[in-house]
């Protein structure tokens, strides 16, 4: 009798979970678009903020406790970490898009294969690439970036940080990848909780690992710390990533997900892996190019600054400005990440009117979000810069650089929204081209060309950003208008009465 009751209870619980999952999928195909975008966007915004806080919190603590060399050192590590993360984005976002499309088409086994393929590829990458980078890759890259243009201490701290974190990179890849899969299956809040737990762990551990003592508020007492400085920030990040990864696996192993994690599905699937990589190639290239851009800015500041101390100041300023820009830019990207599964699901279900509506509202919301970035970075840059440093010279350099770099940031909403749209509907070639427009075709050459034509070489490096923003916006319009016309034709065809 007890066994029968247990079996009945499990059956009811399974049916309840299945019903909830089906309700979420039905909502993506029938719910109000604007409401859905906000529903999926706000947890994504929180998740992305939490994700960015991994870097921001490290820089805040290090900037106030370890000085400009340490800030510059972390900035020098960024191209390496971003390059490793780019492959993770390709696997994670590509697999998430395939899952979303398969769910929209009613192909549940295909969605499970997308999940299993994502995990398998993440593990293979984490076991192979970071060790190769450690033994053969990152030291020459760091030295090439800073050669004769930054202090030796900044270079040493960059190498120290990477030496500690690179072998734990697999946990970051798995945690972030599974978080993207949660959003794709209609569980953005679970994705947010997964990232939040890891971020809070990092915030708590950072001061304990970095400082010798942590003062208690409103008292003269202090808690002893490990005093590991930059190395402490690295270890705090490693532990936090392990916590995030563990939380993500718990979600899928406890059967609370719409897509089941089956051990037999964890392998690269021929029909899924290729599609995932093709779709994820756009954001991968975008982030890889961001890594190249970061390398180029670091090298350009080191090249055009008059002394290694001045180069270290500009590299520190760029690191802070870049971190702040990412934080301000999160509402814009959050809207796009929130809209992507809705677009993908309805594209797979051939509900083109909902695809077009979601695209239009995504464009409008992204325009508002980019204006917020512009206002935030132009009106109070010194206030935000001081949160990351107490060095007056670094704060002044950051304030000047942010105002120059973000003066035209409000123009890029079309490029950002269009890139996400083409990725979501499974058109990776167009998405890749649009990604390359702003970063590779425009920004990268300008970083190296403008200093040869402007006497203030450091100013010229910063000016590369607004010039590329304007060009990318204009060049994105033709493919966007063409696809919107295609959607209208599909909608008109569907509205025609059937014959016979």
Residue, then its C-alpha position, 0 to 999 in steps of 0.5 A: x500500500x505504501x509503495x502504491x501511494x509513493x508511486x501515485x505521488x511521484x506520478x502526480x508530481x511528474x504530471x504537475x512538473x510536466x504541466x508547468x513546463x507545458x504552460x511555460x512553452x504555451x505562454x511563449x507562443x501565445x502570451x503578450x509579447x511585451x509582458x513576455x519580454x519583461x518577464x524574460x528580460x528582468x531575470x536575465x538582466x539580474x543574471x548578467x549583472x551578477x555575471x559581470x559583478x564577478x569581474x567588477x567586485x574583484x576590481x572594486x576590492x583590488x582598486x581600493x586595496x592593491x593600487x593601479x598596478x593591480x588594476x592594470x594587471x587584471x585588465x591585461x588578463x581580460x583578453x585571455x579570459x574573454x577568449x576562453x569565454x568566447x568558446x563557452x558562449x558559442x557552445x552555450x548560446x548556440x545549444x540554448x538556441x537549438x533547444x528553444x527551436x526544438x521545443x517550439x517545434x515540439x521535438x523534446x528528444x532533440x531538446x534533450x540532445x541539445x542539453x547533453x551536447x552542451x555539457x559534453x562539449x563544455x567538458x571537452x573544452x575545459x579539459x583540453x584548452x585551459x591547460x594548453x593555454x597555461x603551458x604554451x599561451x598566455x604568458x607571451x600574450x601578456x608580455x606582448x600587450x604590455x611590452x615597454x608600455x606598462x610596469x613590470x609589477x602589472x605584468x607579474x600580477x596578471x600572470x599570477x591571476x591567470x595561473x590560479x584561475x585558468x585550470x578552474x575555467x571548466x566550472x565557469x563554462x559549465x555554470x554559465x552554459x547551463x544557465x543559458x539552457x535554463x533561460x532557453x527552456x523558459x526558466x529565467x528565474x532559476x537561471x538568475x538564482x543559479x548565478x546569484x548564489x555564485x556571485x554572493x559567494x564571490x562578494x563574501x569571499x573576496x575581502x576575506x581572501x584579499x585583505x589582511x583584515x576586514x573592519x566590522x561596521x560601526x565598531x573598532x573590531x576587524x575580522x582577520x583576512x588571508x591577505x593574499x591580494x590579487x591571488x586572493x581575488x583569483x581563489x575567491x572567483x574559483x570557489x564561486x564558479x564551482x558553487x555556480x556550476x554545482x547549483x546548475x547541475x542540481x536544477x537539472x538532476x532534481x527533475x525540475x526542468x522542462x528538458x530532462x538531463x539524461x546521462x545517455x544524452x551527454x555526448x556530442x550529437x552530429x545533428x545538434x552539435x554542428x547546428x549549435x556551433x553554427x548558431x553560436x559562432x556569431x556571439x563567439x566571434x563577437x566576444x573573440x573580437x572583443x578580446x582582440x579589441x581589449x588586447x589592441x586597446x591595452x597595446x595601443x595605450x602601452x605604445x602611445x603613452x609616454x612612460x610605463x607609468x602613464x601606460x599603466x594609468x591608461x590601461x587601468x582607466x580602460x579596464x575600469x571604463x570597460x567594466x562600467x560600460x558593461x554594467x551600464x549596457x546590461x539592460x540593453x543586452x538583457x532585453x535581447x537575451x529575454x527576446x531571443x527565446x521568444x523569437x526562436x520559439x515562434x520562428x520554430x512554430x512559424x508564428x511570424x506575426x509574433x516574431x515581427x512584433x517581438x523584433x519591433x518591441x525589442x528594438x524600441x526597448x533596446x533604444x531606451x536602454x542604450x540611451x540609459x548607457x549614454x546618460x549614465x556614462x556622460x553625466x556622472x563618470x567620476x562618481x562611478x570611476x571612484x567606486x573602482x579606485x582611490x587613485x586620483x590620477x586613475x579616476x581622472x583618466x577614467x572619467x575622460x576616457x568614458x566620456x569620449x568612448x561612450x558619446x555615441x553609444x546611443x546609436x548602436x541599438x539597431x546593430x545590437x537588436x538585429x544581431x540577436x534577432x538573426x542569431x535567434x532565428x538560426x541565420x548565423x551568417x548574417x549575425x556574424x557579419x553584423x557582429x564583425x561590423x562594429x568590432x572588427x571592420x570598424x573599431x579594430x582598425x581605428x584603434x591603430x589608425x587614428x593615433x597617426x592622424x591626431x596629435x593627442x595619441x591617447x585621445x585618438x585611441x579613445x575616439x575609435x569607439x564613437x566613430x565605429x558606433x556610428x558606422x555600424x548603426x548605418x550599415x546594419x539597416x539594409x539587412x534588417x529592413x530586408x528581413x522585416x519585409x520578409x516577415x510581413x510577406x509571410x504574415x500577409x500570406x498566412x492571412x489569405x483565405x485558404x482555397x477549397 
